[in-house]
Amino acid sequence: MATEYGGVHISGGHVSGPIAFGAHASATVNNIGVPALSRDAADLLDRLEQAIAAHAASIDEPGKASRDLADVRSELREASPDQGRVLDALKRIAVRAAEVTVVVELVTKIRELFA
């Protein structure tokens, strides 16, 4: 039994994910999960810690923001970090420091590592 394929045409948007076409075709995705505490992530977390300390007077509950940051560091050291916990802690930091642009910008850069 012969099978003929006419091809694939995708238009009008973005394709995100594997595409396989044809007899016995397969597509594989290797998801490495959230980034471990890479050099870039560690640097951003260090800078965020310094910014929280430098702008503590302008941050709502700076002690809790620092604790959230410690939770992020701790979670990223786990063998299988919980992305939701990390993102939730970063969101709390951003809310507490909503008036401190440098903190919010750093949180945004860290969150982008998880996108």
HELIX and SHEET records of a PDB file:
HELIX    1   1 ARG A   39  ALA A   54  1                                  16    
HELIX    2   2 ALA A   56  SER A   58  5                                   3    
HELIX    3   3 PRO A   62  LEU A   76  1                                  15    
HELIX    4   4 GLN A   83  ARG A   96  1                                  14    
HELIX    5   5 THR A  101  GLU A  112  1                                  12    
END                                                                             
